[in-house]
Amino acid sequence: MSSISHYLNRFKASLHIDQTIRDGVAQELYTHLQEKTQELEEEGLSREEATKIAVQSLGAPELIAEQIYETHAQGSWKEALISACPHFLVALLFTSYYWQNIAYPSIILALTVGIAVYGWHRGKPIWLFPWLGYYLLPVVVSGILLLSLPQNWGWMAALIYIPAALFVFVHIMRQTARRDWLYASLMLAPTLVTFTWFSSLGRGNELLASDWAARLQTNALWIVVSFVGLAAATVAFIRLKQRRHKIISLLIPPIVILFAVVAASGGNICYWSWLLLLFSLSAFAIPLWMQARDYE
Amino acid sequence: MNYGRELLKGNTDSLLLCLISRQPTYGYQIVKELQKRSNGYFQFKEGTLYPALHRLERDSLITGKWQILPNGQQRRYYYITEKGQQVLAKRLATWQDFSTAVKAVLQAETT
């Protein structure tokens, strides 16, 4: 592999932004290196020497990638607020008894699906990922609801539904992670917060206690705190420039949620729920762990 | 801290806007022009130019367009926008005032 290709590969591997922009900058650097090499060759240097000097004069590709990232990764205040909107809407549902009236969750669901599909087909702007997270929620919830169908129908539906749901989930995750693992974390956050709260509704050895609706209403304040915490973390994530600061902002939601769930239950969480809670929080950390691997 | 480097860093945007306002140009040509016009005074890692160009483009002060040369090579030419011209005019005026004030103070010190 030539040193120019090696240089450009290092640059691309360090830059986690939209692929079109990344390839465009890489092409600019390639043209720059070609022209400089050609000029140095005309001055009498060998091809090898000329390439080496051209690459050295550009500087470390990781540094250029970091600066380009800071230019493109910071969203505007408008984008930050749009991305925090779905979290605020869900928090609003729990400020009163709105979540118990099917009309309000349905309106929010329709809005979420509409905006997520619009954003997905409009070049996946930075504000899209939290909306996509809520778009994935009904996919997960529908799977759980299928289990309540009469036994044979439930399994038959699940056999058809689960592969289709997995396909949608994996496709969206792959597309998002290909752009940036951090966006995958941002996208997964709403599903995991919901899953965590769901898991806290168990009692004794029951996964879902019979009085779950009353318990959910009792915990409403803490649920609002969780989603507002998630909204604050999202705003910080979008507005921050540096990648390491973005990573720190993504650590806020799991801490807030863990604190809220433990505070709401008074530490009285069943065995299954602890397991689900730990699973949810560790699943949230997977994309961050993938990112940390990139740094090694 | 290198004072010259800090000064260059603080004025990179104005220098780039000024060069691009004279004629549409591309990355490597900008590097050469900067070195030629400053008689080699401005020394910097050439790659750092591209984040600066992209920052100016994000702020709608310049716009980039790809062009294919007869030999098949692709170059991204940068053009100054109307907003960029306005910003440049303001910065040049500020720089003139600042430069005059600094000179006046320094001359008073040395005489």
Interface residues (C-beta under 8 A of the other chain):
Chain A: G24 V25 Q27 E28 L29 T31 H32 Q34 E35 K36 S57 L58 G59 A60 P61 L63 I64 Q67 I68 E70 T71 H72
Chain B: Y26 G27 Y28 V31 K45 E46 G47 T48 Y50 P51 H54 R55 R58 Q73 Q74 R75 R76
